[in-house]
Amino acid sequence: MAGIYVHIPFCKRKCRYCDFISFADTSGEDLYFVALISEMRRYAPLMREREFDTVFIGGGTPTVLQQGRLAALMDELRRDFNISPEAEITVEANPESASEEKLRELFASGVNRLSMGLQSASDAELSAIGRIHTREDFLRALEAARKAGFTNVNADVMHGLPGQTGESYLETLRLVTELGLPHISSYALILEEGTPLHADVEAGRVTLPDPDETADMEDAGFAFLAQKGYERYEISNFSKPGFACRHNLNYWDNGEYLGLGLNSHSALRIRGDWTRFNNTDRLAEYVRELGEGKLPVRDTRRIERDEEMFESVMLGLRKTDGVERAAFHRRFGVDPVEQYAPAAAELEADGMLVVTEERMYLTKRGLDFQNEALIKFMEQ
Amino acid sequence: MAFPKELIRNFSIIAHIDHGKSTLADRLMQLTQTVAERDMEEQLLDSMDIERERGITIKSTAVRMFYTAKDGREYMLNLIDTPGHVDFTYEVSRALAACEGAVLVVDATQGIEAQTLANVYLALDNDLEIIPVINKIDLVSADPENAIHEIEDIIGLPAEDAPQISAKTGLNVQDVLERIVSDIPAPKGDPDAPLKALIFDSLYDNYMGALSYVRVVEGTVRPGDRIRFMHSGNEFDVTEVGVFDPRRLPVKELTAGEVGYISASIKSVAETKVGDTITLASNPAKEPLHGYKQANPMVFCGIYPADGADYEALKEALDKLVLNDASISYEPETSQALGYGFRCGFLGLLHMEIAEERLEREFDLDLVTTAPSVIYRVIMLDGSVRMIDNPSNLPSPMEIQRMEEPMVSAHIMTPPEYVGSIMELCQEKRGLFIDMTYLEENRVKLTYRMPLNEIIFDFFDGLKSRSRGYASFDYELGEYEESDLVKLDFLLNGDMCDALSTIVHRDKAYAKGRAVAEKLQEVIPRQQFEIPIQAAIGGKIIARETVRAVRKDVLAKCYGGDITRKKKLLEKQKEGKKRMRQVGTVSVPSDAFMSVLRIN
């Protein structure tokens, strides 16, 4: 398994909680696009041996790009990389820019999965976090997507938002389940330093639900999703059978991926070494270096075997079915339960971890306290 | 060839913190070309970082300057810089004893403060000639007339013709030099008499060992002499004598009236005690100079490495620190909560804080410090007496007949408008009102008899905040007094945390127990289970708080393929955990032990 991630760092407006690299000024779009194409062409000869099973075009808001751009991007990807005919190809879309025309363009170019940023079905909550769409916009965009041919659609929703209650969160979940979406990602809001929301909260202008309220919300919401037939397959991700996101599963299986675009991250086995690197997070540098024929790569590091093993556990335990022992053994020549015997035993005794013949995975409590569980593995 | 004694002047500068002592010293060195302009670092005498940052002097230093006065003669001026804090009163008194005169610097914007007064009295005790100087007259808020007034009224020194200067700009500083030459008497003493050299400070040098900073009162000392420390009786061979210009400069001899250092390959400053008299083994003086006393630690606390693995590093750091400061005591102790560490004794609270800061900065250690304690006298049922400096070692109340605590006389100087709230503070701190006098219209002196254990916590902070920084404070140690003291313990999830135990007066135990429990509730992070926090006297619970259980501890977000960011967050959390101490089942952050020191 291997995936490609393409970052589109533009939005109509930046949301108040967002700390991803993205710009509300789209004047750089043309230059960026040229640079992105040359980046793909630079990688093309290096990636000949690999087959890619997933593509994820994220952002930012990929659907803000001019009509035709995403189709051109898809063409270029297929020209430069060996993308499997069965590949899962996802594009992130926000309701305000997901026009019927663009959605048709996407579907026609082979995109087969759409990830829609809904966040909340309450207009008051949406405006509190600086989203520029309404519940109605979302419904309209979804209808357009379906008309265009999309069936595999995800909605991102959030809990722990300013002004949100357990009831309003359930209302959001009710909406997406009733609409029959096969995939739901429900993230707890993380207040990131440097964001406007963080400043508002620090200054007392905005109040967030306290952690206990948010925990109550989450527990009730996740129970509701289970009751509606959605399987929690990762800490924040739910799907109907067969609709788990393969691109993200590849991350959690600690698989290979190539990141393209500004500040994108890559993990590849290069001449036997597990290697991670990322692109610059400065738009000007990205454009300039690619213009000069250089890859704008930063922070290349070889991951030692111990660290690679820990990463596999850290990522694998995000999934509810955890780390597959045989796969781990194939990769590292050692069984993970043996490798991490003291940590595993302690967590098992504590009711946080379950070990079976095939796998080790975290219980509900283990998932709730995943950080503490991982620190145990890390300390060992 | 010895410098003519009648042309030597030995003097000190007395000033309150921030009144400009070090700046004046710098200016004097500049005017006498002791330090070249380009070498001039601001406040050259205060060489330790901490001293510079806090604007105070911890160690005495000395510097020799040459000055050609208006009378055309060249004088040798030895400036002995003194520590400026109540904790170091004894060091100050010895430094002053090495001088014939003192320059009293008074800030024209502030007037006289309690500590200035205390040092003036020390100077008068040593029969020093005092030259008042009004500083900071360049500031808009300067009121030199008032400062003159205060010097005359409060101290009783004529100050009408006191130099009015700005040490910062250099204005009129030359007048100070002239007054030093004209007013301060030349040293007396016979260069041929048996040697008597007063140690007013000592310093540890990595290459030369412990150096004694001395004022030669009688006689002469040269390299090769065998010297004897009259109080300890230990003898050493002198390898070098020298003066400060202000860097060390070896000379052939130091003779009566001069100030300098003696090096004799001594391993620790514990051998070169401030106040001791050095004489020659071959021709000893009959009597040592008077005034020697052992400086005893007054305030004790437990010092532990934040990371238990650093115990050895902490031990080495303390060994080195004590090489330079013999007034610190330390011995190993063990705490259930904090593991292996040391019980350390200090002259006072500031001394303690400075030592902690030096350990952390100069030795790059992360420390956990327990609440400071004084030494309690515990009279047991059988009449025997135990001195207790660690609350954990207090015997069971069943075995105790009575307890006594050390008292101090606290002198507070303040503008009259703050008297009310300061008296309230002293009352809260179990102070017994002794006296209130108007030193002059705008300055009141309050005297209270207070338990030392009330002063070592947050008395100084309270005083400053209640007087908007205008009140100043000084104390001297008194007798032990019987007191109704109890040991206040704290339990976390049912387990006693020895590092949090304190000894308090029974009347204050409830309030303190509640306050600390509340503070702990704030600083102990929520854990997977609910944590009851209890304050107890004996077996009796007097306050209770609860840290609710945390519900989730997980990174919800994906961060795309940015695994590193996720890992960094985990690393950070792990580091935070490493700084936690395990008390029974409860993880307590290291700084919790210190944050409970600062309540209210």
Chai-1 contact restraints between the chains, C-beta under 6 A:
chainA,res_idxA,chainB,res_idxB,connection_type,confidence,min_distance_angstrom,max_distance_angstrom,comment,restraint_id
A,Y5,B,G561,contact,1.0,0.0,6.0,A-B,restraint_1
A,Y187,B,A556,contact,1.0,0.0,6.0,A-B,restraint_2
A,Y187,B,K557,contact,1.0,0.0,6.0,A-B,restraint_3
A,A188,B,A556,contact,1.0,0.0,6.0,A-B,restraint_4
A,I190,B,K557,contact,1.0,0.0,6.0,A-B,restraint_5
A,A215,B,R551,contact,1.0,0.0,6.0,A-B,restraint_6
A,A215,B,K552,contact,1.0,0.0,6.0,A-B,restraint_7
A,S236,B,A556,contact,1.0,0.0,6.0,A-B,restraint_8
A,Y251,B,G561,contact,1.0,0.0,6.0,A-B,restraint_9
A,Y257,B,G561,contact,1.0,0.0,6.0,A-B,restraint_10
A,G259,B,G561,contact,1.0,0.0,6.0,A-B,restraint_11
A,H265,B,G561,contact,1.0,0.0,6.0,A-B,restraint_12
A,H265,B,D562,contact,1.0,0.0,6.0,A-B,restraint_13
A,D368,B,K552,contact,1.0,0.0,6.0,A-B,restraint_14
A,F369,B,D553,contact,1.0,0.0,6.0,A-B,restraint_15
A,Q370,B,V554,contact,1.0,0.0,6.0,A-B,restraint_16
A,N371,B,D553,contact,1.0,0.0,6.0,A-B,restraint_17
A,N371,B,V554,contact,1.0,0.0,6.0,A-B,restraint_18
A,N371,B,Q573,contact,1.0,0.0,6.0,A-B,restraint_19
A,E372,B,D553,contact,1.0,0.0,6.0,A-B,restraint_20
A,L374,B,L570,contact,1.0,0.0,6.0,A-B,restraint_21
A,I375,B,K574,contact,1.0,0.0,6.0,A-B,restraint_22
A,M378,B,K574,contact,1.0,0.0,6.0,A-B,restraint_23
